[in-house]
Amino acid sequence: MDFAFNIEPSHHLTLLTHSMISFGVYNLTGRKNAYSVYYVSENGYLKGYKMAIFGIPIPYVSYNIKF
């Protein structure tokens, strides 16, 4: 689950640019989601392994300008 909060300072249509700032968190719950799954044969048995990345919440700040 991701969470974001957007702030748009002005909505004037006469301006040449429109800006927006975003604050958010990727992986809000801190779950280790499977990035890829691979299988290895060991002693005649097939065993699956899960590779996970980003097991922690990652905050971000973004600033966008539209012309």
PQR file of N, CA, C, O and H, with PARSE charges and radii, in Angstrom:
ATOM      1  N   MET A   1       0.834  -1.155   0.000 -0.4000 1.5000
ATOM      2  CA  MET A   1       0.000   0.000   0.000 -0.0000 2.0000
ATOM      3  C   MET A   1       0.894   1.238   0.000  0.5500 1.7000
ATOM      4  O   MET A   1       1.854   1.331   0.765 -0.5500 1.4000
ATOM      5  N   ASP A   2       0.560   2.179  -0.869 -0.4000 1.5000
ATOM      6  CA  ASP A   2       1.274   3.450  -0.951 -0.0000 2.0000
ATOM      7  C   ASP A   2       0.344   4.567  -0.482  0.5500 1.7000
ATOM      8  O   ASP A   2      -0.879   4.440  -0.543 -0.5500 1.4000
ATOM      9  H   ASP A   2      -0.220   2.103  -1.490  0.4000 1.0000
ATOM     10  N   PHE A   3       0.936   5.652  -0.017 -0.4000 1.5000
ATOM     11  CA  PHE A   3       0.165   6.802   0.442 -0.0000 2.0000
ATOM     12  C   PHE A   3       0.831   8.067  -0.086  0.5500 1.7000
ATOM     13  O   PHE A   3       2.056   8.188  -0.057 -0.5500 1.4000
ATOM     14  H   PHE A   3       1.930   5.755   0.033  0.4000 1.0000
ATOM     15  N   ALA A   4       0.019   9.016  -0.573 -0.4000 1.5000
ATOM     16  CA  ALA A   4       0.567  10.278  -1.080 -0.0000 2.0000
ATOM     17  C   ALA A   4      -0.365  11.427  -0.735  0.5500 1.7000
ATOM     18  O   ALA A   4      -1.580  11.253  -0.633 -0.5500 1.4000
ATOM     19  H   ALA A   4      -0.976   8.918  -0.597  0.4000 1.0000
ATOM     20  N   PHE A   5       0.224  12.603  -0.557 -0.4000 1.5000
ATOM     21  CA  PHE A   5      -0.511  13.824  -0.271 -0.0000 2.0000
ATOM     22  C   PHE A   5       0.009  14.888  -1.232  0.5500 1.7000
ATOM     23  O   PHE A   5       1.199  15.201  -1.229 -0.5500 1.4000
ATOM     24  H   PHE A   5       1.211  12.744  -0.640  0.4000 1.0000
ATOM     25  N   ASN A   6      -0.880  15.445  -2.056 -0.4000 1.5000
ATOM     26  CA  ASN A   6      -0.501  16.434  -3.067 -0.0000 2.0000
ATOM     27  C   ASN A   6      -0.946  17.829  -2.646  0.5500 1.7000
ATOM     28  O   ASN A   6      -2.047  18.011  -2.127 -0.5500 1.4000
ATOM     29  H   ASN A   6      -1.848  15.191  -2.059  0.4000 1.0000
ATOM     30  N   ILE A   7      -0.077  18.816  -2.875 -0.4000 1.5000
ATOM     31  CA  ILE A   7      -0.402  20.214  -2.599 -0.0000 2.0000
ATOM     32  C   ILE A   7      -0.208  21.000  -3.894  0.5500 1.7000
ATOM     33  O   ILE A   7       0.867  20.984  -4.493 -0.5500 1.4000
ATOM     34  H   ILE A   7       0.818  18.669  -3.297  0.4000 1.0000
ATOM     35  N   GLU A   8      -1.272  21.686  -4.314 -0.4000 1.5000
ATOM     36  CA  GLU A   8      -1.213  22.533  -5.501 -0.0000 2.0000
ATOM     37  C   GLU A   8      -1.448  23.973  -5.049  0.5500 1.7000
ATOM     38  O   GLU A   8      -2.582  24.336  -4.737 -0.5500 1.4000
ATOM     39  H   GLU A   8      -2.146  21.699  -3.828  0.4000 1.0000
ATOM     40  N   PRO A   9      -0.390  24.809  -5.008 -0.5600 1.5000
ATOM     41  CA  PRO A   9      -0.506  26.156  -4.453  0.2800 2.0000
ATOM     42  C   PRO A   9      -1.479  27.078  -5.185  0.5500 1.7000
ATOM     43  O   PRO A   9      -2.167  27.872  -4.543 -0.5500 1.4000
ATOM     44  N   SER A  10      -1.551  26.990  -6.514 -0.4000 1.5000
ATOM     45  CA  SER A  10      -2.439  27.919  -7.238 -0.0000 2.0000
ATOM     46  C   SER A  10      -3.104  27.200  -8.406  0.5500 1.7000
ATOM     47  O   SER A  10      -2.543  26.276  -8.995 -0.5500 1.4000
ATOM     48  H   SER A  10      -0.992  26.346  -7.035  0.4000 1.0000
ATOM     49  N   HIS A  11      -4.313  27.650  -8.722 -0.4000 1.5000
ATOM     50  CA  HIS A  11      -5.058  27.093  -9.845 -0.0000 2.0000
ATOM     51  C   HIS A  11      -5.408  28.173 -10.869  0.5500 1.7000
ATOM     52  O   HIS A  11      -6.398  28.045 -11.590 -0.5500 1.4000
ATOM     53  H   HIS A  11      -4.769  28.400  -8.243  0.4000 1.0000
ATOM     54  N   HIS A  12      -4.620  29.210 -10.936 -0.4000 1.5000
ATOM     55  CA  HIS A  12      -4.886  30.302 -11.866 -0.0000 2.0000
ATOM     56  C   HIS A  12      -4.573  29.861 -13.298  0.5500 1.7000
ATOM     57  O   HIS A  12      -3.466  29.405 -13.583 -0.5500 1.4000
ATOM     58  H   HIS A  12      -3.816  29.313 -10.351  0.4000 1.0000
ATOM     59  N   LEU A  13      -5.529  29.995 -14.176 -0.4000 1.5000
ATOM     60  CA  LEU A  13      -5.345  29.573 -15.565 -0.0000 2.0000
ATOM     61  C   LEU A  13      -4.509  30.557 -16.368  0.5500 1.7000
ATOM     62  O   LEU A  13      -4.081  30.233 -17.476 -0.5500 1.4000
ATOM     63  H   LEU A  13      -6.429  30.366 -13.945  0.4000 1.0000
ATOM     64  N   THR A  14      -4.265  31.752 -15.836 -0.4000 1.5000
ATOM     65  CA  THR A  14      -3.505  32.757 -16.573 -0.0000 2.0000
ATOM     66  C   THR A  14      -1.988  32.592 -16.396  0.5500 1.7000
ATOM     67  O   THR A  14      -1.218  33.259 -17.088 -0.5500 1.4000
ATOM     68  H   THR A  14      -4.612  32.015 -14.936  0.4000 1.0000
ATOM     69  N   LEU A  15      -1.557  31.739 -15.503 -0.4000 1.5000
ATOM     70  CA  LEU A  15      -0.127  31.532 -15.289 -0.0000 2.0000
ATOM     71  C   LEU A  15       0.465  30.659 -16.394  0.5500 1.7000
ATOM     72  O   LEU A  15      -0.236  29.818 -16.957 -0.5500 1.4000
ATOM     73  H   LEU A  15      -2.183  31.198 -14.941  0.4000 1.0000
ATOM     74  N   LEU A  16       1.735  30.846 -16.705 -0.4000 1.5000
ATOM     75  CA  LEU A  16       2.395  30.029 -17.724 -0.0000 2.0000
ATOM     76  C   LEU A  16       2.730  28.635 -17.203  0.5500 1.7000
ATOM     77  O   LEU A  16       2.775  27.675 -17.972 -0.5500 1.4000
ATOM     78  H   LEU A  16       2.304  31.529 -16.248  0.4000 1.0000
ATOM     79  N   THR A  17       2.961  28.527 -15.917 -0.4000 1.5000
ATOM     80  CA  THR A  17       3.319  27.226 -15.336 -0.0000 2.0000
ATOM     81  C   THR A  17       2.351  26.869 -14.212  0.5500 1.7000
ATOM     82  O   THR A  17       1.715  27.735 -13.612 -0.5500 1.4000
ATOM     83  H   THR A  17       2.924  29.307 -15.292  0.4000 1.0000
ATOM     84  N   HIS A  18       2.262  25.598 -13.954 -0.4000 1.5000
ATOM     85  CA  HIS A  18       1.439  25.073 -12.865 -0.0000 2.0000
ATOM     86  C   HIS A  18       2.325  24.116 -12.074  0.5500 1.7000
ATOM     87  O   HIS A  18       2.906  23.202 -12.658 -0.5500 1.4000
ATOM     88  H   HIS A  18       2.779  24.894 -14.441  0.4000 1.0000
ATOM     89  N   SER A  19       2.440  24.301 -10.778 -0.4000 1.5000
ATOM     90  CA  SER A  19       3.325  23.450  -9.983 -0.0000 2.0000
ATOM     91  C   SER A  19       2.535  22.659  -8.951  0.5500 1.7000
ATOM     92  O   SER A  19       1.417  23.022  -8.584 -0.5500 1.4000
ATOM     93  H   SER A  19       1.967  25.044 -10.303  0.4000 1.0000
ATOM     94  N   MET A  20       3.143  21.573  -8.492 -0.4000 1.5000
ATOM     95  CA  MET A  20       2.529  20.701  -7.496 -0.0000 2.0000
ATOM     96  C   MET A  20       3.646  20.031  -6.702  0.5500 1.7000
ATOM     97  O   MET A  20       4.662  19.629  -7.270 -0.5500 1.4000
ATOM     98  H   MET A  20       4.051  21.279  -8.789  0.4000 1.0000
ATOM     99  N   ILE A  21       3.460  19.913  -5.400 -0.4000 1.5000
ATOM    100  CA  ILE A  21       4.417  19.196  -4.561 -0.0000 2.0000
ATOM    101  C   ILE A  21       3.696  17.998  -3.951  0.5500 1.7000
ATOM    102  O   ILE A  21       2.549  18.105  -3.517 -0.5500 1.4000
ATOM    103  H   ILE A  21       2.635  20.239  -4.938  0.4000 1.0000
ATOM    104  N   SER A  22       4.380  16.863  -3.925 -0.4000 1.5000
ATOM    105  CA  SER A  22       3.807  15.626  -3.397 -0.0000 2.0000
ATOM    106  C   SER A  22       4.682  15.084  -2.284  0.5500 1.7000
ATOM    107  O   SER A  22       5.908  15.063  -2.392 -0.5500 1.4000
ATOM    108  H   SER A  22       5.311  16.776  -4.278  0.4000 1.0000
ATOM    109  N   PHE A  23       4.042  14.649  -1.220 -0.4000 1.5000
ATOM    110  CA  PHE A  23       4.703  13.949  -0.125 -0.0000 2.0000
ATOM    111  C   PHE A  23       4.059  12.574  -0.039  0.5500 1.7000
ATOM    112  O   PHE A  23       2.839  12.453  -0.145 -0.5500 1.4000
ATOM    113  H   PHE A  23       3.046  14.667  -1.132  0.4000 1.0000
ATOM    114  N   GLY A  24       4.865  11.541   0.151 -0.4000 1.5000
ATOM    115  CA  GLY A  24       4.274  10.220   0.209 -0.0000 2.0000
ATOM    116  C   GLY A  24       5.202   9.181   0.784  0.5500 1.7000
ATOM    117  O   GLY A  24       6.347   9.455   1.144 -0.5500 1.4000
ATOM    118  H   GLY A  24       5.857  11.639   0.237  0.4000 1.0000
ATOM    119  N   VAL A  25       4.662   7.966   0.857 -0.4000 1.5000
ATOM    120  CA  VAL A  25       5.404   6.811   1.372 -0.0000 2.0000
ATOM    121  C   VAL A  25       5.091   5.614   0.493  0.5500 1.7000
ATOM    122  O   VAL A  25       3.929   5.253   0.313 -0.5500 1.4000
ATOM    123  H   VAL A  25       3.733   7.744   0.564  0.4000 1.0000
ATOM    124  N   TYR A  26       6.138   4.998  -0.056 -0.4000 1.5000
ATOM    125  CA  TYR A  26       5.987   3.726  -0.750 -0.0000 2.0000
ATOM    126  C   TYR A  26       6.023   2.611   0.281  0.5500 1.7000
ATOM    127  O   TYR A  26       6.754   2.706   1.267 -0.5500 1.4000
ATOM    128  H   TYR A  26       7.083   5.292   0.090  0.4000 1.0000
ATOM    129  N   ASN A  27       5.245   1.556   0.071 -0.4000 1.5000
ATOM    130  CA  ASN A  27       5.223   0.385   0.944 -0.0000 2.0000
ATOM    131  C   ASN A  27       4.932   0.797   2.389  0.5500 1.7000
ATOM    132  O   ASN A  27       5.715   0.509   3.294 -0.5500 1.4000
ATOM    133  H   ASN A  27       4.650   1.479  -0.730  0.4000 1.0000
ATOM    134  N   LEU A  28       3.820   1.462   2.591 -0.4000 1.5000
ATOM    135  CA  LEU A  28       3.440   2.008   3.891 -0.0000 2.0000
ATOM    136  C   LEU A  28       3.379   0.935   4.979  0.5500 1.7000
ATOM    137  O   LEU A  28       3.726   1.209   6.128 -0.5500 1.4000
ATOM    138  H   LEU A  28       3.184   1.696   1.855  0.4000 1.0000
ATOM    139  N   THR A  29       2.954  -0.253   4.646 -0.4000 1.5000
ATOM    140  CA  THR A  29       2.822  -1.323   5.646 -0.0000 2.0000
ATOM    141  C   THR A  29       4.135  -2.038   5.933  0.5500 1.7000
ATOM    142  O   THR A  29       4.207  -2.818   6.883 -0.5500 1.4000
ATOM    143  H   THR A  29       2.671  -0.475   3.713  0.4000 1.0000
ATOM    144  N   GLY A  30       5.175  -1.794   5.138 -0.4000 1.5000
ATOM    145  CA  GLY A  30       6.472  -2.416   5.377 -0.0000 2.0000
ATOM    146  C   GLY A  30       6.529  -3.893   5.010  0.5500 1.7000
ATOM    147  O   GLY A  30       7.374  -4.624   5.525 -0.5500 1.4000
ATOM    148  H   GLY A  30       5.116  -1.160   4.366  0.4000 1.0000
ATOM    149  N   ARG A  31       5.652  -4.334   4.136 -0.4000 1.5000
ATOM    150  CA  ARG A  31       5.597  -5.739   3.745 -0.0000 2.0000
ATOM    151  C   ARG A  31       6.694  -6.068   2.741  0.5500 1.7000
ATOM    152  O   ARG A  31       6.990  -5.266   1.855 -0.5500 1.4000
ATOM    153  H   ARG A  31       4.965  -3.740   3.717  0.4000 1.0000
ATOM    154  N   LYS A  32       7.292  -7.238   2.877 -0.4000 1.5000
ATOM    155  CA  LYS A  32       8.299  -7.704   1.924 -0.0000 2.0000
ATOM    156  C   LYS A  32       7.591  -8.398   0.758  0.5500 1.7000
ATOM    157  O   LYS A  32       7.323  -9.598   0.811 -0.5500 1.4000
ATOM    158  H   LYS A  32       7.051  -7.890   3.596  0.4000 1.0000
ATOM    159  N   ASN A  33       7.295  -7.642  -0.281 -0.4000 1.5000
ATOM    160  CA  ASN A  33       6.627  -8.183  -1.456 -0.0000 2.0000
ATOM    161  C   ASN A  33       7.627  -8.938  -2.328  0.5500 1.7000
ATOM    162  O   ASN A  33       8.794  -8.559  -2.435 -0.5500 1.4000
ATOM    163  H   ASN A  33       7.513  -6.667  -0.324  0.4000 1.0000
ATOM    164  N   ALA A  34       7.151  -9.996  -2.936 -0.4000 1.5000
ATOM    165  CA  ALA A  34       8.017 -10.806  -3.795 -0.0000 2.0000
ATOM    166  C   ALA A  34       8.366 -10.037  -5.055  0.5500 1.7000
ATOM    167  O   ALA A  34       7.483  -9.601  -5.793 -0.5500 1.4000
ATOM    168  H   ALA A  34       6.204 -10.304  -2.849  0.4000 1.0000
ATOM    169  N   TYR A  35       9.666  -9.873  -5.297 -0.4000 1.5000
ATOM    170  CA  TYR A  35      10.140  -9.227  -6.510 -0.0000 2.0000
ATOM    171  C   TYR A  35      10.268 -10.272  -7.608  0.5500 1.7000
ATOM    172  O   TYR A  35       9.896 -10.032  -8.756 -0.5500 1.4000
ATOM    173  H   TYR A  35      10.384 -10.227  -4.697  0.4000 1.0000
ATOM    174  N   SER A  36      10.798 -11.429  -7.241 -0.4000 1.5000
ATOM    175  CA  SER A  36      10.869 -12.547  -8.172 -0.0000 2.0000
ATOM    176  C   SER A  36      10.908 -13.849  -7.373  0.5500 1.7000
ATOM    177  O   SER A  36      11.312 -13.871  -6.211 -0.5500 1.4000
ATOM    178  H   SER A  36      11.100 -11.624  -6.308  0.4000 1.0000
ATOM    179  N   VAL A  37      10.482 -14.922  -8.015 -0.4000 1.5000
ATOM    180  CA  VAL A  37      10.490 -16.250  -7.412 -0.0000 2.0000
ATOM    181  C   VAL A  37      11.298 -17.159  -8.329  0.5500 1.7000
ATOM    182  O   VAL A  37      11.076 -17.188  -9.539 -0.5500 1.4000
ATOM    183  H   VAL A  37      10.153 -14.905  -8.959  0.4000 1.0000
ATOM    184  N   TYR A  38      12.233 -17.897  -7.747 -0.4000 1.5000
ATOM    185  CA  TYR A  38      13.000 -18.842  -8.552 -0.0000 2.0000
ATOM    186  C   TYR A  38      13.014 -20.196  -7.856  0.5500 1.7000
ATOM    187  O   TYR A  38      12.824 -20.294  -6.644 -0.5500 1.4000
ATOM    188  H   TYR A  38      12.413 -17.873  -6.764  0.4000 1.0000
ATOM    189  N   TYR A  39      13.243 -21.234  -8.649 -0.4000 1.5000
ATOM    190  CA  TYR A  39      13.150 -22.610  -8.161 -0.0000 2.0000
ATOM    191  C   TYR A  39      14.486 -23.310  -8.362  0.5500 1.7000
ATOM    192  O   TYR A  39      15.172 -23.098  -9.362 -0.5500 1.4000
ATOM    193  H   TYR A  39      13.397 -21.154  -9.633  0.4000 1.0000
ATOM    194  N   VAL A  40      14.845 -24.156  -7.382 -0.4000 1.5000
ATOM    195  CA  VAL A  40      16.090 -24.917  -7.416 -0.0000 2.0000
ATOM    196  C   VAL A  40      15.759 -26.370  -7.101  0.5500 1.7000
ATOM    197  O   VAL A  40      14.974 -26.666  -6.200 -0.5500 1.4000
ATOM    198  H   VAL A  40      14.287 -24.328  -6.570  0.4000 1.0000
ATOM    199  N   SER A  41      16.364 -27.251  -7.847 -0.4000 1.5000
ATOM    200  CA  SER A  41      16.181 -28.679  -7.597 -0.0000 2.0000
ATOM    201  C   SER A  41      17.238 -29.152  -6.601  0.5500 1.7000
ATOM    202  O   SER A  41      18.437 -29.046  -6.858 -0.5500 1.4000
ATOM    203  H   SER A  41      17.002 -27.011  -8.579  0.4000 1.0000
ATOM    204  N   GLU A  42      16.781 -29.673  -5.463 -0.4000 1.5000
ATOM    205  CA  GLU A  42      17.679 -30.182  -4.432 -0.0000 2.0000
ATOM    206  C   GLU A  42      17.273 -31.608  -4.082  0.5500 1.7000
ATOM    207  O   GLU A  42      16.168 -31.842  -3.593 -0.5500 1.4000
ATOM    208  H   GLU A  42      15.807 -29.759  -5.254  0.4000 1.0000
ATOM    209  N   ASN A  43      18.161 -32.548  -4.330 -0.4000 1.5000
ATOM    210  CA  ASN A  43      17.924 -33.968  -4.028 -0.0000 2.0000
ATOM    211  C   ASN A  43      16.627 -34.478  -4.635  0.5500 1.7000
ATOM    212  O   ASN A  43      15.899 -35.237  -3.995 -0.5500 1.4000
ATOM    213  H   ASN A  43      19.059 -32.357  -4.727  0.4000 1.0000
ATOM    214  N   GLY A  44      16.339 -34.079  -5.832 -0.4000 1.5000
ATOM    215  CA  GLY A  44      15.144 -34.546  -6.524 -0.0000 2.0000
ATOM    216  C   GLY A  44      13.872 -33.792  -6.170  0.5500 1.7000
ATOM    217  O   GLY A  44      12.815 -34.093  -6.723 -0.5500 1.4000
ATOM    218  H   GLY A  44      16.930 -33.463  -6.352  0.4000 1.0000
ATOM    219  N   TYR A  45      13.941 -32.836  -5.279 -0.4000 1.5000
ATOM    220  CA  TYR A  45      12.786 -32.031  -4.897 -0.0000 2.0000
ATOM    221  C   TYR A  45      12.938 -30.615  -5.455  0.5500 1.7000
ATOM    222  O   TYR A  45      14.043 -30.077  -5.529 -0.5500 1.4000
ATOM    223  H   TYR A  45      14.800 -32.591  -4.829  0.4000 1.0000
ATOM    224  N   LEU A  46      11.842 -30.041  -5.834 -0.4000 1.5000
ATOM    225  CA  LEU A  46      11.834 -28.689  -6.348 -0.0000 2.0000
ATOM    226  C   LEU A  46      11.504 -27.737  -5.198  0.5500 1.7000
ATOM    227  O   LEU A  46      10.450 -27.851  -4.571 -0.5500 1.4000
ATOM    228  H   LEU A  46      10.944 -30.478  -5.774  0.4000 1.0000
ATOM    229  N   LYS A  47      12.411 -26.800  -4.928 -0.4000 1.5000
ATOM    230  CA  LYS A  47      12.237 -25.874  -3.816 -0.0000 2.0000
ATOM    231  C   LYS A  47      12.186 -24.450  -4.358  0.5500 1.7000
ATOM    232  O   LYS A  47      13.037 -24.050  -5.153 -0.5500 1.4000
ATOM    233  H   LYS A  47      13.267 -26.707  -5.438  0.4000 1.0000
ATOM    234  N   GLY A  48      11.180 -23.685  -3.923 -0.4000 1.5000
ATOM    235  CA  GLY A  48      11.010 -22.310  -4.390 -0.0000 2.0000
ATOM    236  C   GLY A  48      11.593 -21.304  -3.419  0.5500 1.7000
ATOM    237  O   GLY A  48      11.482 -21.459  -2.203 -0.5500 1.4000
ATOM    238  H   GLY A  48      10.488 -24.010  -3.277  0.4000 1.0000
ATOM    239  N   TYR A  49      12.217 -20.268  -3.967 -0.4000 1.5000
ATOM    240  CA  TYR A  49      12.788 -19.183  -3.168 -0.0000 2.0000
ATOM    241  C   TYR A  49      12.207 -17.860  -3.647  0.5500 1.7000
ATOM    242  O   TYR A  49      11.996 -17.657  -4.843 -0.5500 1.4000
ATOM    243  H   TYR A  49      12.307 -20.142  -4.955  0.4000 1.0000
ATOM    244  N   LYS A  50      11.955 -16.972  -2.710 -0.4000 1.5000
ATOM    245  CA  LYS A  50      11.386 -15.664  -3.016 -0.0000 2.0000
ATOM    246  C   LYS A  50      12.437 -14.598  -2.740  0.5500 1.7000
ATOM    247  O   LYS A  50      13.031 -14.565  -1.663 -0.5500 1.4000
ATOM    248  H   LYS A  50      12.127 -17.137  -1.738  0.4000 1.0000
ATOM    249  N   MET A  51      12.663 -13.724  -3.721 -0.4000 1.5000
ATOM    250  CA  MET A  51      13.552 -12.595  -3.512 -0.0000 2.0000
ATOM    251  C   MET A  51      12.679 -11.355  -3.303  0.5500 1.7000
ATOM    252  O   MET A  51      11.853 -11.023  -4.153 -0.5500 1.4000
ATOM    253  H   MET A  51      12.181 -13.751  -4.596  0.4000 1.0000
ATOM    254  N   ALA A  52      12.863 -10.680  -2.178 -0.4000 1.5000
ATOM    255  CA  ALA A  52      12.070  -9.498  -1.853 -0.0000 2.0000
ATOM    256  C   ALA A  52      12.996  -8.292  -1.716  0.5500 1.7000
ATOM    257  O   ALA A  52      14.125  -8.404  -1.240 -0.5500 1.4000
ATOM    258  H   ALA A  52      13.534 -10.950  -1.487  0.4000 1.0000
ATOM    259  N   ILE A  53      12.493  -7.147  -2.142 -0.4000 1.5000
ATOM    260  CA  ILE A  53      13.233  -5.893  -1.974 -0.0000 2.0000
ATOM    261  C   ILE A  53      12.328  -4.879  -1.301  0.5500 1.7000
ATOM    262  O   ILE A  53      11.107  -5.032  -1.311 -0.5500 1.4000
ATOM    263  H   ILE A  53      11.576  -7.056  -2.529  0.4000 1.0000
ATOM    264  N   PHE A  54      12.904  -3.865  -0.727 -0.4000 1.5000
ATOM    265  CA  PHE A  54      12.174  -2.774  -0.086 -0.0000 2.0000
ATOM    266  C   PHE A  54      11.212  -3.288   0.983  0.5500 1.7000
ATOM    267  O   PHE A  54      10.003  -3.092   0.864 -0.5500 1.4000
ATOM    268  H   PHE A  54      13.896  -3.740  -0.718  0.4000 1.0000
ATOM    269  N   GLY A  55      11.719  -3.931   2.005 -0.4000 1.5000
ATOM    270  CA  GLY A  55      10.899  -4.422   3.096 -0.0000 2.0000
ATOM    271  C   GLY A  55      10.598  -3.373   4.146  0.5500 1.7000
ATOM    272  O   GLY A  55      10.093  -3.700   5.220 -0.5500 1.4000
ATOM    273  H   GLY A  55      12.701  -4.090   2.102  0.4000 1.0000
ATOM    274  N   ILE A  56      10.899  -2.118   3.855 -0.4000 1.5000
ATOM    275  CA  ILE A  56      10.636  -1.035   4.797 -0.0000 2.0000
ATOM    276  C   ILE A  56       9.885   0.083   4.078  0.5500 1.7000
ATOM    277  O   ILE A  56       9.973   0.181   2.854 -0.5500 1.4000
ATOM    278  H   ILE A  56      11.309  -1.852   2.983  0.4000 1.0000
ATOM    279  N   PRO A  57       9.151   0.927   4.799 -0.5600 1.5000
ATOM    280  CA  PRO A  57       8.508   2.092   4.158  0.2800 2.0000
ATOM    281  C   PRO A  57       9.562   3.083   3.645  0.5500 1.7000
ATOM    282  O   PRO A  57      10.560   3.343   4.317 -0.5500 1.4000
ATOM    283  N   ILE A  58       9.326   3.627   2.457 -0.4000 1.5000
ATOM    284  CA  ILE A  58      10.268   4.553   1.829 -0.0000 2.0000
ATOM    285  C   ILE A  58       9.559   5.886   1.569  0.5500 1.7000
ATOM    286  O   ILE A  58       8.678   5.956   0.712 -0.5500 1.4000
ATOM    287  H   ILE A  58       8.515   3.415   1.911  0.4000 1.0000
ATOM    288  N   PRO A  59       9.929   6.934   2.292 -0.5600 1.5000
ATOM    289  CA  PRO A  59       9.289   8.234   2.073  0.2800 2.0000
ATOM    290  C   PRO A  59       9.860   8.940   0.831  0.5500 1.7000
ATOM    291  O   PRO A  59      10.990   8.680   0.417 -0.5500 1.4000
ATOM    292  N   TYR A  60       9.059   9.828   0.256 -0.4000 1.5000
ATOM    293  CA  TYR A  60       9.540  10.604  -0.888 -0.0000 2.0000
ATOM    294  C   TYR A  60       8.893  11.981  -0.916  0.5500 1.7000
ATOM    295  O   TYR A  60       7.827  12.199  -0.340 -0.5500 1.4000
ATOM    296  H   TYR A  60       8.142  10.039   0.593  0.4000 1.0000
ATOM    297  N   VAL A  61       9.558  12.902  -1.596 -0.4000 1.5000
ATOM    298  CA  VAL A  61       9.056  14.248  -1.864 -0.0000 2.0000
ATOM    299  C   VAL A  61       9.278  14.497  -3.347  0.5500 1.7000
ATOM    300  O   VAL A  61      10.359  14.227  -3.871 -0.5500 1.4000
ATOM    301  H   VAL A  61      10.424  12.725  -2.064  0.4000 1.0000
ATOM    302  N   SER A  62       8.259  15.010  -4.022 -0.4000 1.5000
ATOM    303  CA  SER A  62       8.339  15.250  -5.449 -0.0000 2.0000
ATOM    304  C   SER A  62       7.805  16.645  -5.763  0.5500 1.7000
ATOM    305  O   SER A  62       6.802  17.071  -5.190 -0.5500 1.4000
ATOM    306  H   SER A  62       7.381  15.229  -3.596  0.4000 1.0000
ATOM    307  N   TYR A  63       8.471  17.353  -6.670 -0.4000 1.5000
ATOM    308  CA  TYR A  63       8.022  18.673  -7.110 -0.0000 2.0000
ATOM    309  C   TYR A  63       7.854  18.625  -8.622  0.5500 1.7000
ATOM    310  O   TYR A  63       8.803  18.308  -9.340 -0.5500 1.4000
ATOM    311  H   TYR A  63       9.285  17.007  -7.135  0.4000 1.0000
ATOM    312  N   ASN A  64       6.657  18.937  -9.114 -0.4000 1.5000
ATOM    313  CA  ASN A  64       6.342  18.870 -10.544 -0.0000 2.0000
ATOM    314  C   ASN A  64       5.988  20.245 -11.068  0.5500 1.7000
ATOM    315  O   ASN A  64       5.308  21.023 -10.399 -0.5500 1.4000
ATOM    316  H   ASN A  64       5.886  19.194  -8.531  0.4000 1.0000
ATOM    317  N   ILE A  65       6.455  20.539 -12.276 -0.4000 1.5000
ATOM    318  CA  ILE A  65       6.106  21.787 -12.961 -0.0000 2.0000
ATOM    319  C   ILE A  65       5.547  21.432 -14.326  0.5500 1.7000
ATOM    320  O   ILE A  65       6.178  20.699 -15.087 -0.5500 1.4000
ATOM    321  H   ILE A  65       7.007  19.907 -12.820  0.4000 1.0000
ATOM    322  N   LYS A  66       4.375  21.944 -14.637 -0.4000 1.5000
ATOM    323  CA  LYS A  66       3.751  21.740 -15.953 -0.0000 2.0000
ATOM    324  C   LYS A  66       3.753  23.060 -16.697  0.5500 1.7000
ATOM    325  O   LYS A  66       3.452  24.108 -16.126 -0.5500 1.4000
ATOM    326  H   LYS A  66       3.863  22.540 -14.018  0.4000 1.0000
ATOM    327  N   PHE A  67       4.094  23.003 -17.976 -0.4000 1.5000
ATOM    328  CA  PHE A  67       4.122  24.206 -18.825 -0.0000 2.0000
ATOM    329  C   PHE A  67       2.885  24.265 -19.669  0.5500 1.7000
ATOM    330  O   PHE A  67       2.717  25.200 -20.452 -0.5500 1.4000
ATOM    331  H   PHE A  67       4.338  22.152 -18.441  0.4000 1.0000
TER
END
